Every structure is written in structure tokens, then in C-alpha cells.
Amino acid sequence: MSNNPSQRWTPPFKRGGIFIEALTKSKKPKPCNWPPTNNEAKGNNIEVTFLTLPVEIRLQIYNLLLVSRSNDWRGRSWSVGNTDQRKVFLSMERNPMYRTMEPAILQTCKQIYHEANPILYSQNVFAIARPEEIFRLMLQIGLVKFKLIKKLDIWVPWMADLSPWLRLLHILAEEASGLRSIKLKWCAGFMENPRKFERRVLERGLGDQLDFVRALGKIQGLETLVIDGYYAKNWPAYLEERMGVRVQTIDQWLDEMRLRGDLEDHIQYICDVNEQYLQDLREYQQGTEELIP
């Protein structure tokens, strides 16, 4: 940021970025009226403003405005557990047409901007399906704010190229020092063979790629790692040893959520889906026993 007071201060957002277009024009922020002047304080005649509120209350307000939520999405794949919090999809085409956050408060003044920014990045769950989405985000917000991100939900399509994903995992290992939680799903293509009575065609994706799992294992500092989809048999044990974190497979994760009551409204459906998934996973893992990273 320039030290020249004549230049306008602009929050580092771009129109059409991943967050709703609430910041449309650069405006010089109004001076924050705290602390009060001597005249205001005299005789306890202090004007009540947002910044005279206790910081704990301001943080609660920032949370309500800047953490993505929508009651209409509860219990679906893009919700966070069985809550009203919604994942923030970095893909433009997957963003909803209505708002789930209100980031305009960041434009108010510098003090509010610096108080609220950590909540925006550290308390949301950012979901990606292409490495380019993270690369674009880093360019938009800068490396300092990128380090505030704590939670990623990563979906690896079965037709994905390996090289961009290796680059992404390298960046996460080197630069995402604030990262504490990853949920990663390797997809595979289980398609019915057009010839009847023959085995299904399986597109394996990147779930059995040694280079991918080795790059993933370089990420350190996680508190939670959940893996889903289709992956080689030895991946969970390898990642636990390499990353120093307990690795939860999706069936273990669902079991824990079931015990907490987070899935009580969807228990039968999830059990049916999980049973089919485990059957497909066992088929996928056949022949991967010899893959040792």
C-alpha cells in the first residue's frame, strides 16, 4: 500500500471475483471515530458508534456478515456438515446468484477492514475443483491474506491433468501456513459398459498416482484431513505417517458425524449411498496393494 495520503485506499478485491460484487468503486475510507475526542469524552458525552462497541460484539457482527451461510442449502453437499454454513466455491460458474455473504463492510474504514479480514478468510470453507481457482485467488488477495485460509474442500475430477495439481499441492505446502483442515475427494469414472453383461468401464483419475500422494504428504500443520472418493489402498497409512495427522476416510467421518447426531435427518440415504461407495472403492483398490509411496 502506498504511503502517499493523496492516493485512494482500495481493498484488494476485483469486480467479478469470487466474492459477491459488493465493492464496486474505490472510495477513500472515512476516518474511524475512535477513540473519542476530548470534547466528546467530556462529561461522558460520547457518541455511540459501531467502533465504540466492545470488540467481542464487533467480531460477532463480522462473523454474521462474512461467513457464508444460507438456510436453503442446509444438509446438501455444499453445506458444511449439517449447519447453515455454506462452502465458498471459487469457481465462478458454481456461485449462486444470490448473496451468502455481505463483504461491503470491509469498505467502511481501515480499522474495520483489518479487524474483519481474518474472519473472512479463516472461518469460511473454500471449495475448489481446479487448481486455477486457487492460483486466481492468490493473485486477487495476495500472499499475506492467502496464509489466513484455514479450510479447503478439494474435489479432483477423474479427467484432471496431474501437472497443475502437483503445482497446487506444492504451493499449499510452501505458502499456506495457516491451513488446518483439508477434505479431499478423488473422483473416478464408473461407467456402464455399452456391451451388456461385461464389467463396467473404470476411469481411474488421479487417486492412484504416486506423485500426487507424495506431493500431498508434504503439507504440514493440519489438524484435520478427510479423504474421500477413490484412492490406493496404502494412501491413508502413508499420509498419517508423512503428515503427522490422523487421516479420516469418508466412512469414518460419516460414522463420527452420525454419533454426534449431525446426520440424523439423512441417515438412511447416507447409509445406502455409503454401502455402494464402499463396494466401488474395494473394486478400485484391487491391484493397488503394491503401490508404496
MARSEVEX-410831 format. One line per 3 residues: number of its first residue (from 1); for each residue z, y, x of N, C-alpha, C. Coordinates in steps of 0.05 Angstrom, whole numbers, plus 32768, in hexadecimal, padded with zeros to 4 digits. Layout:
BEGIN
NUM) Z:Y:X:Z:Y:X:Z:Y:X  ... $
END
This chain:
BEGIN
1) 8000:7FE8:8011:8000:8000:8000:8000:8019:8012  7FF0:802C:800B:7FEE:8045:801B:8007:8055:8019  800F:8063:802E:8026:8075:802E:801E:8091:8025 $
4) 8005:8096:801F:7FFB:80B0:8016:8003:80B4:7FF9  8015:80C7:7FF3:801F:80CB:7FD8:8009:80D5:7FC5  7FF3:80DF:7FD0:7FDE:80E8:7FBE:7FCD:80D2:7FB2 $
7) 7FD0:80BA:7FBE:7FC1:80A3:7FB3:7FD0:8096:7F9C  7FC1:808C:7F8A:7FCD:807F:7F73:7FD7:8063:7F7A  7FEE:805C:7F6E:7FF9:8041:7F71:7FEE:802F:7F5B $
10) 7FE2:8019:7F63:7FD6:8007:7F50:7FE0:7FEB:7F54  7FEC:7FDE:7F3F:7FF4:7FC2:7F42:7FDC:7FB1:7F49  7FE0:7F9C:7F5A:7FCA:7F8C:7F64:7FBF:7F78:7F50 $
13) 7FB4:7F82:7F3A:7FA7:7F71:7F26:7F8B:7F7B:7F23  7F79:7F6A:7F1B:7F5D:7F71:7F15:7F57:7F6C:7EF8  7F46:7F7C:7EED:7F3D:7F78:7ED2:7F2F:7F5D:7ED0 $
16) 7F35:7F4D:7EBC:7F29:7F33:7EB9:7F35:7F1E:7ECA  7F4D:7F24:7ED6:7F5A:7F10:7EE6:7F68:7EFB:7ED5  7F7A:7EEB:7EE1:7F86:7ED5:7ED3:7F9A:7EDF:7EBE $
19) 7FA5:7EF7:7EC2:7FB8:7F01:7EAE:7FAA:7F12:7E9A  7FB5:7F15:7E83:7FA8:7F24:7E6D:7FA2:7F40:7E76  7F8B:7F4B:7E6D:7F83:7F66:7E76:7F94:7F7B:7E69 $
22) 7FAD:7F7D:7E74:7FBF:7F92:7E6A:7FBF:7FAA:7E7C  7FB7:7FA7:7E95:7FB7:7FBD:7EA8:7F9B:7FC6:7EAB  7F93:7FDA:7E9D:7F77:7FE2:7E9C:7F70:7FF9:7EAE $
25) 7F82:800B:7EB3:7F7C:8022:7EC3:7F93:8026:7ED7  7F8C:8031:7EEE:7FA0:8038:7F02:7FAD:8052:7EFA  7FC7:8052:7EF7:7FD6:806B:7EF1:7FEC:806E:7F05 $
28) 7FF1:8087:7F0C:8008:808C:7F1E:8021:8086:7F0E  8032:8074:7F18:804A:806C:7F09:805D:8083:7F05  806A:8084:7EEF:807E:8099:7EEA:8096:8093:7EFB $
31) 80A4:80A8:7F04:80BC:80A4:7F15:80D1:8096:7F04  80DE:8083:7F10:80F4:8075:7F02:810C:8087:7F01  8117:808C:7EE9:812D:809F:7EE5:8148:8092:7EE9 $
34) 814B:8086:7F00:8165:807A:7F08:8167:807B:7F26  817E:8084:7F32:8196:808B:7F24:8195:80A7:7F16  81A7:80AC:7F04:81A7:80C6:7EF5:81AD:80DD:7F08 $
37) 81A2:80F4:7F01:81A8:810D:7F10:81C4:8116:7F0B  81CD:8128:7F1B:81E9:8132:7F18:81EC:813F:7EFC  81D8:814D:7EF2:81DA:815A:7ED8:81DD:8145:7EC2 $
40) 81CE:812F:7EC5:81CF:811A:7EB1:81EA:810B:7EB1  81F4:8107:7EC9:820D:80F9:7ECC:8225:8109:7EC4  8222:8123:7EC5:8239:8135:7EBF:8242:8131:7EA3 $
43) 825C:812C:7E9F:8267:8129:7E85:825E:810F:7E78  8256:80FB:7E88:824C:80E1:7E7E:8235:80E3:7E6B  8226:80F9:7E6E:820F:80FE:7E5C:81F6:80F2:7E69 $
46) 81F6:80D7:7E6B:81E0:80C9:7E78:81CB:80C0:7E63  81B2:80C6:7E68:819D:80BD:7E56:8199:809F:7E59  8199:8091:7E43:8195:8074:7E44:8177:806E:7E46 $
49) 8170:8060:7E5C:8154:8058:7E60:8154:803A:7E67  813C:802F:7E69:813A:8013:7E70:8148:800D:7E8A  8145:801F:7E9E:8150:801A:7EB8:816E:801F:7EBA $
52) 817A:802A:7EA5:8198:802C:7EA4:81A4:8012:7E99  8194:8000:7E8E:819E:7FE7:7E85:81A8:7FD6:7E9D  81BB:7FC5:7E99:81C3:7FB3:7EAF:81AC:7FA2:7EB8 $
55) 81AB:7F9C:7ED2:8194:7F8E:7EDD:8191:7F72:7ED0  81A7:7F66:7EC8:81A5:7F4B:7EBB:8195:7F4D:7EA2  8199:7F62:7E92:818A:7F65:7E79:816D:7F6B:7E7F $
58) 8167:7F7B:7E93:814B:7F81:7E9A:813D:7F67:7EA2  814B:7F56:7EB1:813E:7F3D:7EBA:8138:7F2B:7EA2  8149:7F2B:7E8E:8144:7F1C:7E75:812B:7F27:7E67 $
61) 8129:7F41:7E66:8112:7F4D:7E59:80F8:7F46:7E68  80F9:7F48:7E83:80E2:7F40:7E93:80DA:7F23:7E8D  80ED:7F12:7E8B:80E8:7EF6:7E86:80D9:7EF2:7E6B $
64) 80E2:7F00:7E57:80D5:7EFE:7E3C:80B9:7F09:7E3D  80B3:7F1C:7E4D:8099:7F28:7E4E:8085:7F1A:7E60  808F:7F0E:7E76:807E:7F05:7E8C:807C:7EE7:7E8F $
67) 808C:7ED8:7E80:808A:7EBB:7E81:8079:7EB2:7E69  8063:7EA4:7E6F:8050:7E9C:7E5A:805D:7E8A:7E45  805C:7E93:7E2C:8068:7E84:7E16:8056:7E86:7DFD $
70) 8057:7E71:7DED:804A:7E72:7DD3:8054:7E5B:7DC2  8060:7E60:7DAC:806A:7E4B:7D9B:8054:7E38:7D90  803C:7E43:7D8E:8026:7E33:7D83:801E:7E1C:7D95 $
73) 8026:7E1E:7DAF:801C:7E0A:7DC3:8031:7DF5:7DC9  8048:7DF6:7DBC:805E:7DE5:7DC2:8057:7DC7:7DBF  805F:7DB7:7DD3:805B:7D9B:7DD2:8040:7D91:7DDA $
76) 802D:7DA4:7DE1:8012:7D9C:7DE9:8011:7D9A:7E07  7FFA:7D91:7E11:7FF7:7D8B:7E2E:7FFA:7DA5:7E3E  7FF4:7DBC:7E33:7FF6:7DD5:7E42:8012:7DE2:7E3F $
79) 8024:7DD6:7E31:803F:7DE1:7E30:804F:7DD5:7E47  8065:7DE2:7E4D:8077:7DDA:7E63:808E:7DC9:7E56  808B:7DAF:7E58:809E:7D9D:7E4A:809C:7DA1:7E2D $
82) 80B2:7D9F:7E1F:80B3:7DA3:7E02:80BF:7DBF:7DFC  80B5:7DD3:7E0A:80BE:7DEE:7E06:80A8:7E00:7DFD  80AE:7E19:7DF8:809A:7E2C:7DEF:808C:7E39:7E07 $
85) 8094:7E32:7E20:8087:7E3D:7E37:806C:7E2F:7E3B  8058:7E3F:7E42:803D:7E36:7E45:8033:7E39:7E61  8025:7E25:7E6B:8019:7E27:7E86:8005:7E3E:7E87 $
88) 8004:7E4B:7E9E:7FF0:7E60:7EA3:7FD8:7E54:7EB0  7FC2:7E51:7EA2:7FAA:7E45:7EAD:7F9B:7E5B:7EBD  7F96:7E55:7ED6:7F88:7E68:7EE7:7F6A:7E68:7EE1 $
91) 7F60:7E54:7ED4:7F44:7E53:7ECC:7F3F:7E66:7EB5  7F2C:7E78:7EB9:7F27:7E8C:7EA5:7F1E:7E80:7E8A  7F0E:7E6B:7E8B:7F04:7E60:7E72:7F19:7E51:7E62 $
94) 7F30:7E4B:7E6E:7F45:7E3D:7E60:7F5B:7E4F:7E56  7F58:7E69:7E5C:7F6C:7E7B:7E52:7F69:7E7F:7E34  7F7E:7E81:7E25:7F7C:7E87:7E08:7F73:7EA3:7E03 $
97) 7F69:7EA8:7DEB:7F60:7EC3:7DE4:7F77:7ED5:7DDC  7F8F:7ECB:7DD9:7FA5:7EDC:7DD2:7FBA:7EDB:7DE9  7FCC:7EEF:7DE9:7FDE:7EF2:7DFF:7FF5:7EDF:7DFE $
100) 7FFD:7ED5:7E15:8016:7EC6:7E17:8029:7ED4:7E2B  8020:7EEA:7E36:8031:7EFB:7E48:802B:7F18:7E42  803D:7F2A:7E4B:8039:7F47:7E47:803E:7F54:7E62 $
103) 802B:7F54:7E74:802F:7F5E:7E8F:802D:7F7D:7E92  8028:7F8B:7E7C:8025:7FA8:7E7E:803E:7FB6:7E88  8055:7FA9:7E85:806E:7FB5:7E8F:806D:7FBA:7EAD $
106) 805D:7FAA:7EBB:805B:7FAD:7ED8:804F:7FC7:7EE0  8041:7FD5:7ECE:8034:7FEE:7ED4:8046:8006:7ED0  805F:8001:7EC7:8071:8017:7EC0:8079:8028:7ED8 $
109) 8085:801C:7EEB:808D:802A:7F04:8092:8016:7F1A  8095:8020:7F32:8098:800E:7F49:80B1:7FFD:7F48  80C7:8008:7F3E:80E0:7FF8:7F3E:80DD:7FE1:7F2B $
112) 80D2:7FE5:7F13:80CE:7FD0:7F00:80BA:7FBB:7F0B  80A5:7FC6:7F17:8091:7FB4:7F23:809D:7FA0:7F37  80AE:7FAB:7F49:80BA:7F99:7F5D:80D0:7F87:7F52 $
115) 80DE:7F90:7F3D:80F2:7F7F:7F30:80E5:7F68:7F21  80CF:7F6E:7F14:80C3:7F5A:7F01:80B0:7F47:7F0E  80A3:7F4F:7F24:808E:7F3F:7F30:8098:7F22:7F37 $
118) 80B0:7F1F:7F43:80B9:7F04:7F4A:80BB:7EF2:7F31  80C1:7EFD:7F1A:80C3:7EEC:7F02:80A7:7EE3:7EF9  8094:7EF5:7EFB:8079:7EEE:7EF3:806F:7ED6:7F02 $
121) 8073:7ED5:7F1C:8068:7EC0:7F2D:807A:7EA8:7F30  8094:7EAC:7F30:80A6:7E95:7F36:80AE:7E85:7F1D  80AC:7E91:7F05:80B5:7E82:7EED:809F:7E77:7EDC $
124) 8086:7E7E:7EE2:8070:7E72:7ED3:8066:7E59:7EE1  805A:7E47:7ED2:804D:7E2F:7EDD:802F:7E34:7EDD  8023:7E35:7EF5:8007:7E3B:7EF8:7FF7:7E21:7EFA $
127) 7FE3:7E1E:7EE8:7FD4:7E05:7EE6:7FB8:7E0A:7EF0  7FAE:7DF7:7F01:7F93:7DFA:7F0C:7F84:7DDF:7F09  7F6A:7DE1:7F09:7F58:7DCA:7F09:7F43:7DCC:7F1E $
130) 7F42:7DE3:7F2D:7F2F:7DE7:7F42:7F3C:7DF6:7F59  7F38:7DEF:7F71:7F44:7DFE:7F88:7F3D:7E1C:7F87  7F25:7E22:7F7E:7F1C:7E3E:7F7E:7F2E:7E50:7F6E $
133) 7F3C:7E45:7F5A:7F4E:7E55:7F4A:7F65:7E5F:7F5A  7F70:7E4F:7F6C:7F85:7E58:7F7E:7F7A:7E6C:7F92  7F62:7E67:7F9D:7F57:7E79:7FB0:7F53:7E95:7FA4 $
136) 7F4A:7E96:7F8B:7F46:7EAF:7F7D:7F61:7EBD:7F78  7F75:7EAE:7F71:7F8F:7EB9:7F6C:7F9A:7EC6:7F85  7F98:7EB9:7F9C:7FA2:7EC4:7FB4:7F95:7EDF:7FBB $
139) 7F7A:7EE1:7FB5:7F6C:7EFA:7FBA:7F76:7F10:7FA7  7F7D:7F08:7F8F:7F85:7F1C:7F7B:7FA1:7F27:7F80  7FB4:7F16:7F88:7FD0:7F1E:7F89:7FDA:7F22:7FA5 $
142) 7FCD:7F17:7FB9:7FD6:7F19:7FD4:7FE9:7F03:7FDC  7FEC:7F00:7FF6:7FFC:7EE9:8000:8019:7EEC:7FFB  8024:7F04:7FFB:8041:7F08:7FF7:8049:7EFE:7FDB $
145) 8039:7F05:7FC7:8040:7EFD:7FAB:8038:7EDF:7FA7  8024:7ED5:7FB5:801D:7EB9:7FB3:8035:7EA8:7FBC  8044:7EB1:7FCF:805B:7EA2:7FD9:8072:7EA0:7FC4 $
148) 8070:7EB1:7FAF:8085:7EB0:7F9A:8081:7E9A:7F86  8068:7E8E:7F85:8062:7E79:7F72:8073:7E60:7F78  8080:7E56:7F63:8091:7E3E:7F66:8086:7E25:7F5A $
151) 8075:7E28:7F45:806E:7E10:7F35:804F:7E0F:7F32  8044:7DF8:7F39:8027:7DF3:7F35:8023:7DD9:7F25  8010:7DDA:7F13:8007:7DC3:7F05:7FE9:7DBF:7F0D $
154) 7FE4:7DA9:7F1B:7FC9:7DA5:7F27:7FBC:7D8D:7F1B  7FA3:7D92:7F11:7F93:7D7D:7F04:7F7A:7D7A:7F15  7F76:7D62:7F21:7F60:7D5C:7F33:7F4A:7D4D:7F24 $
157) 7F34:7D59:7F1C:7F20:7D4A:7F0D:7F14:7D33:7F1D  7F0B:7D1F:7F0F:7F01:7D07:7F1D:7EE7:7D0D:7F2C  7ED8:7D22:7F24:7EBF:7D28:7F32:7EC2:7D3D:7F48 $
160) 7EDB:7D43:7F4F:7EE1:7D59:7F62:7ED7:7D52:7F7E  7ECF:7D66:7F8D:7EC9:7D63:7FAA:7EE2:7D64:7FBA  7EE4:7D54:7FCF:7EFC:7D52:7FDF:7F02:7D6B:7FEF $
163) 7EED:7D77:7FFC:7EF1:7D8C:800F:7F01:7DA4:8005  7EFA:7DB0:7FED:7F09:7DC7:7FE3:7F26:7DC0:7FDE  7F2B:7DA7:7FD5:7F47:7DA0:7FCF:7F57:7D9D:7FE9 $
166) 7F4B:7D94:7FFE:7F59:7D93:8018:7F60:7DAF:8022  7F4D:7DC1:801E:7F53:7DDD:8025:7F6A:7DE9:8015  7F6A:7DE3:7FFB:7F7F:7DED:7FEA:7F9A:7DE1:7FF3 $
169) 7F9C:7DC7:7FF7:7FB5:7DBB:7FFF:7FBF:7DC6:801A  7FAC:7DCC:802C:7FB4:7DD9:8045:7FC0:7DF4:8041  7FB4:7E04:802F:7FBF:7E1E:8029:7FDB:7E1C:801C $
172) 7FDE:7E09:800A:7FF9:7E06:7FFE:800E:7DFE:8013  8006:7DED:8025:8019:7DE4:803A:8020:7DFB:804D  800C:7E0C:8053:8011:7E22:8066:801C:7E3B:805A $
175) 8014:7E42:8042:801A:7E5D:8037:802C:7E5D:801F  802D:7E48:800F:803C:7E48:7FF6:805A:7E41:7FFC  8067:7E52:800A:8083:7E4B:8013:8097:7E4B:7FFC $
178) 8090:7E58:7FE6:80A2:7E58:7FCF:809E:7E41:7FBC  808B:7E31:7FC1:8084:7E1B:7FAE:809A:7E06:7FAD  80A3:7E00:7F94:80B9:7DED:7F91:80B2:7DD6:7F7E $
181) 809D:7DD8:7F6F:8097:7DC4:7F5B:8079:7DC0:7F59  8070:7DA7:7F5B:8053:7DA1:7F57:8052:7D89:7F43  8041:7D8C:7F2F:8039:7D75:7F1F:801B:7D71:7F24 $
184) 8013:7D5A:7F2E:7FF7:7D56:7F36:7FEC:7D3D:7F28  7FD5:7D41:7F1D:7FC7:7D2B:7F0F:7FAC:7D26:7F1B  7FA8:7D0D:7F25:7F8E:7D04:7F2E:7F7F:7CF8:7F16 $
187) 7F68:7D01:7F10:7F59:7CF6:7EF9:7F45:7CE2:7F04  7F3F:7CCE:7EF3:7F2A:7CBB:7EF8:7F1A:7CB7:7EDF  7F01:7CAE:7EE2:7EF0:7CAB:7ECB:7EEF:7C8E:7EC2 $
190) 7EFD:7C88:7EAC:7EFB:7C6D:7EA1:7EE7:7C6E:7E8A  7ECE:7C65:7E8F:7EB9:7C67:7E7B:7EB0:7C4B:7E73  7EAA:7C48:7E5A:7EA0:7C2F:7E50:7E84:7C29:7E5B $
193) 7E81:7C10:7E64:7E67:7C08:7E6E:7E54:7C05:7E57  7E3C:7C10:7E59:7E29:7C0E:7E42:7E22:7BF1:7E3C  7E24:7BDF:7E4F:7E1F:7BC3:7E49:7E39:7BB6:7E3F $
196) 7E37:7BAB:7E28:7E4F:7BA0:7E1B:7E5A:7B89:7E2B  7E74:7B85:7E28:7E82:7B6E:7E33:7E84:7B70:7E52  7E7C:7B87:7E5D:7E7F:7B8A:7E7A:7E96:7B9D:7E80 $
199) 7EA0:7B9C:7E98:7EB7:7BAC:7EA0:7EB0:7BCA:7E9F  7EC4:7BD9:7E98:7EBF:7BF6:7E97:7EB8:7C02:7EB2  7EA8:7C17:7EB1:7EA1:7C25:7ECA:7EB8:7C38:7ED1 $
202) 7EC0:7C37:7EEB:7ED7:7C48:7EF4:7ECD:7C5B:7F09  7ED0:7C75:7F03:7ECC:7C8A:7F17:7EE7:7C91:7F23  7EEA:7C8C:7F3D:7F05:7C8C:7F49:7F11:7CA7:7F4E $
205) 7F00:7CBC:7F50:7F0B:7CD6:7F56:7F17:7CD7:7F72  7F2C:7CE8:7F76:7F38:7CEC:7F91:7F53:7CDF:7F93  7F5B:7CCE:7F80:7F75:7CC2:7F7F:7F7A:7CAD:7F94 $
208) 7F65:7CA4:7FA2:7F69:7C90:7FB7:7F5E:7C9A:7FD2  7F5C:7CB5:7FD5:7F51:7CC1:7FED:7F68:7CC6:8001  7F66:7CB9:8018:7F7B:7CBC:802D:7F7F:7CD8:8036 $
211) 7F69:7CE7:803A:7F6B:7D02:8044:7F79:7D14:8030  7F75:7D0F:8016:7F82:7D1F:8001:7FA0:7D1B:8002  7FA9:7D02:8002:7FC6:7CFE:8001:7FD4:7D06:801B $
214) 7FC6:7D04:8032:7FD1:7D0E:804B:7FD5:7D2C:804A  7FC1:7D3B:803F:7FC3:7D58:803D:7FDA:7D60:802A  7FDC:7D51:8013:7FF1:7D56:8000:800D:7D52:800D $
217) 800F:7D3E:801E:8028:7D37:802A:8032:7D4C:803D  8022:7D5F:8045:802A:7D74:8058:8039:7D8B:804A  8038:7D8C:8030:8047:7DA0:8021:8065:7D9A:8022 $
220) 8075:7DAD:802A:8092:7DA9:802D:80A1:7DBD:801B  80BA:7DB7:8016:80CC:7DC9:8007:80CD:7DC4:7FEA  80BF:7DAF:7FE0:80BF:7DAB:7FC3:80D9:7D9F:7FBA $
223) 80E0:7DA6:7FA1:80F7:7D9A:7F93:80EE:7D85:7F7F  80D6:7D88:7F75:80CB:7D76:7F60:80AE:7D70:7F67  80A6:7D56:7F66:808B:7D4E:7F68:8085:7D38:7F54 $
226) 8074:7D3E:7F41:806D:7D2A:7F2C:804F:7D24:7F30  8048:7D0A:7F33:802C:7D02:7F36:8024:7CF3:7F1D  800B:7CF8:7F15:8001:7CEC:7EFC:7FE4:7CE3:7F01 $
229) 7FD9:7CD5:7EEF:7FBD:7CCD:7EF1:7FBA:7CB3:7F00  7FA5:7CB3:7F12:7F9D:7C9A:7F1F:7F9E:7C9E:7F3D  7FAF:7C8F:7F4B:7FB4:7C93:7F67:7FB9:7C77:7F74 $
232) 7FB7:7C75:7F8E:7FBA:7C5C:7F9C:7FD8:7C53:7F9B  7FDC:7C3A:7F9E:7FF6:7C2E:7F99:800C:7C39:7FAC  8005:7C3F:7FC5:8019:7C47:7FD8:801E:7C65:7FD9 $
235) 8010:7C75:7FC8:8014:7C92:7FCA:8030:7C9B:7FC4  803E:7C92:7FAE:8059:7C9C:7FA9:806C:7C98:7FC0  806D:7C80:7FCC:807F:7C7B:7FE2:8078:7C8C:7FFA $
238) 805E:7C8F:8000:8056:7C9F:8017:805E:7CBC:8013  805A:7CC8:7FFB:8060:7CE4:7FF6:807E:7CE9:7FF7  808E:7CD6:7FED:80AB:7CDA:7FEF:80B4:7CDC:800C $
241) 80AA:7CCA:801D:80B1:7CCA:8039:80A7:7CE2:8048  808E:7CEA:8042:8082:7D00:8051:808C:7D1B:8048  8092:7D1F:802E:8099:7D39:8024:80B6:7D3D:8020 $
244) 80C6:7D27:8022:80E2:7D2A:801F:80EB:7D31:8003  80DC:7D29:7FEF:80E3:7D2F:7FD3:80E0:7D16:7FC2  80F0:7D12:7FAE:80ED:7CFC:7F9C:80D4:7CFF:7F8C $
247) 80C2:7CEC:7F8E:80A9:7CED:7F7F:80AC:7CDF:7F64  80A6:7CED:7F4F:80A7:7CE1:7F34:808A:7CDB:7F2B  8085:7CC2:7F24:806C:7CBC:7F17:806E:7CC5:7EF9 $
250) 8058:7CC7:7EEC:8058:7CD3:7ED1:8069:7CC2:7EBE  8068:7CA7:7EC1:8078:7C97:7EAF:8096:7C9A:7EB3  809E:7C9E:7ECD:80BA:7CA4:7ED2:80C2:7CBF:7EC7 $
253) 80B0:7CD2:7ECA:80B5:7CED:7EC0:80B8:7CED:7EA1  80A6:7CDF:7E94:80A8:7CDD:7E77:80C2:7CCF:7E6E  80CB:7CBB:7E7D:80E4:7CAD:7E76:80FB:7CC1:7E78 $
256) 80FC:7CD1:7E8D:8112:7CE4:7E90:8111:7CF9:7E79  80F9:7D03:7E72:80F7:7D16:7E5D:8100:7D09:7E42  80F9:7CF0:7E3E:8101:7CE2:7E26:8120:7CE0:7E24 $
259) 812D:7CDA:7E3B:814A:7CD9:7E3B:8157:7CF4:7E35  814A:7D09:7E3D:8155:7D24:7E38:814E:7D2D:7E1B  813E:7D1E:7E0D:8136:7D25:7DF2:8120:7D39:7DF0 $
262) 8112:7D3E:7E07:80FC:7D52:7E07:80E3:7D48:7DF8  80E1:7D2E:7DF4:80C9:7D23:7DE8:80CE:7D16:7DCD  80E4:7D1C:7DC1:80EB:7D0D:7DA9:80D7:7D10:7D92 $
265) 80C9:7D27:7D91:80B5:7D2B:7D7C:809B:7D1C:7D80  8097:7D12:7D99:807D:7D06:7D9F:8080:7CEA:7DAC  8097:7CDE:7DA8:809E:7CC6:7DB8:808B:7CAF:7DB4 $
268) 8083:7CA9:7D9B:8072:7C92:7D96:8056:7C96:7DA2  804B:7CAD:7D9E:8031:7CB3:7DA8:8031:7CB1:7DC7  8045:7CBC:7DD4:8046:7CBB:7DF1:804A:7C9F:7DFB $
271) 8059:7C8F:7DED:805C:7C73:7DF5:8042:7C64:7DF4  8033:7C68:7DDF:8019:7C5B:7DDC:8005:7C63:7DF2  8004:7C7D:7DF7:7FF2:7C87:7E0B:7FFA:7C7D:7E27 $
274) 8015:7C7E:7E2C:801F:7C75:7E46:8019:7C58:7E4C  801B:7C47:7E37:8015:7C2B:7E3B:7FF8:7C26:7E44  7FE5:7C34:7E37:7FC9:7C31:7E3F:7FC4:7C3D:7E5B $
277) 7FD1:7C53:7E61:7FCF:7C5F:7E7B:7FD8:7C4D:7E91  7FEF:7C40:7E8E:7FFA:7C2E:7EA2:7FE8:7C16:7EA6  7FDB:7C0D:7E91:7FC8:7BF7:7E94:7FB0:7C00:7EA5 $
280) 7FA6:7C18:7E9F:7F8F:7C22:7EAF:7F97:7C28:7ECC  7FB0:7C31:7ED0:7FB9:7C37:7EEB:7FBA:7C1D:7EFC  7FC5:7C08:7EF0:7FC6:7BEF:7EFE:7FAA:7BE5:7F06 $
283) 7F96:7BE9:7EF4:7F7B:7BE2:7EFB:7F71:7BF3:7F12  7F77:7C0D:7F11:7F6D:7C1F:7F26:7F79:7C18:7F41  7F92:7C10:7F41:7FA0:7C0A:7F5B:7F99:7BEF:7F67 $
286) 7F8B:7BDF:7F59:7F83:7BC6:7F65:7F70:7BCB:7F7D  7F78:7BBF:7F93:7F68:7BC3:7FAB:7F71:7BDB:7FBC  7F84:7BEB:7FB3:7F8D:7C02:7FC3:7FA7:7BFB:7FD3 $
289) 7FB0:7BE3:7FD2:7FC9:7BDC:7FDF:7FC7:7BDF:7FFE  7FAF:7BDD:8008:7FAC:7BDF:8026:7FA7:7BFB:802F  7FA7:7C0E:801D:7FA3:7C2B:8025:7FBE:7C36:802D $
292) 7FC2:7C39:8047:7FDB:7C44:8052:7FD5:7C5E:8060  7FDF:7C75:8056:7FD9:7C8F:8063:7FE3:7C90:8080 $
END
